[in-house]
Amino acid sequence: MARKEEDKVYAHYFLGVTVLLIIFGVWALWREVVSLRPWKTYQKQYYNIEHTALEKELQEVQAELKKPQTQAKYAELERLLKEAKQKLNSSEVQAEYNKLGDELKKVEAELSKIKSKT
């Protein structure tokens, strides 16, 4: 006598499909991470070489910055920058800046008139 549809047990089918999904999932992950990317080891080696080279360059630059000639040049540049800022903030330069700004506004207004006519 045939069993009713409600009495049938499908647990072994679900178990089989679940095991297959797990096996294929692990296989796909392994292929993605290990077998499909053989250049990964070369990439890691390159990054390590690049990191070492950059650390060496950093040490060289830091040593260069500690030299007295570099410190003197840096101090001179800071002094020049301070002078330039003071000169920029002087009333003469500010007056010239404002004058040129006004001229620019006039020219832009004239240009917009010409563009509107054409």
N, C-alpha and C positions, 0 to 999 in steps of 0.2 A: 504494500500500500504506500502511496506517495505521501510525503510529508506536506503539511500545509506551509504556505509561504511564511507565515508568522512564526513557525516553529524552526525554520532553518537557521543555522548559525553561520555567520560570515566572519567570525573573529579571525580564523586562520588566513583568510584572504587579506584582511586589513593588516595583520601582522606581517605577511609576506610583502605587501606593498610598502609598508613602513620600513622594513629592513632594506628593501631595494632602494628606497629614497635616501636612507642614511648612507648606504654604500656608494650610491652615485653622488651624493653631496660631498662626502669625504674625497672621492676620486676627483670631482671637479675642483674642489679647493686645492688639492695637491697639484693638479695640473696647472692651475692658475698661479700658484705661488712658486712652485719648484720647477716643473718641467717645461713650461712655456716661456720662461724668462731666464735663459741661460746667461744673459748679460748682467744680471743682478750682481754677481760676484765681481765682475769687472767694474761695475758702477761703484760698488762699495770701495774697491781698491782705489779708484780714481778720486773719490771723495776724501779718502784718507790721505792720499798724496797731496791733494789740493789743500786740505786742512793743515798739513805739516808745512807746506810752502808758505801759506798765509801766516802761520804762527811765526815762522822764521822772518818773514818780511816785517811783521809787526814788531818783533824784537829789534830789528835793524832800524826801523823808523823811530822807535822809542829811544834807542841809543843815540841816534842822530839829533833828536830833540834835546837831549841832555848835554850836548856839546856846548861849550861856551860861545863859539861863533854863532850857532843857531839861536842861542838865548839872546845874544846881543842884537842879532838881526830881528828877532821877534820883538824885543823891547823897542827898537827903532821904528818898526812898523806900527806898534801900538801908539807910540808918540805921534807919528805922522797921522794916524787915524784920529787921534784926539784933536790935533791941530785942524784937520779937515772938518771935523764936526763943529769945532768952535767957529771956524770961518763960515761954514754953512749957516750957522745960527746968528751970524752977525747981521746988523741992521742993513748994511749995504747990500749983501747978497740977498736978503729977504726982500728988499725993495726991488732989486733987479728981477727976482723970481716973480713977484707980484705983477711987475710991469709986463714981463713976458707972458704971464698968464692972461692978463687983460688983452694983450695983442692977439693971443691965440683965440680967445673968445670972439673977438671982432672978426678974425679971419674965418672962423667956423660959422658965424652968423652970415657973413657975406657968401660963403660957399653954399649954405643952405638956401639962401635967396636965389642963387644962380641955379641950383638944382631944382627948386620949385618952379622956376620959369620954364625950364626945358621939359 
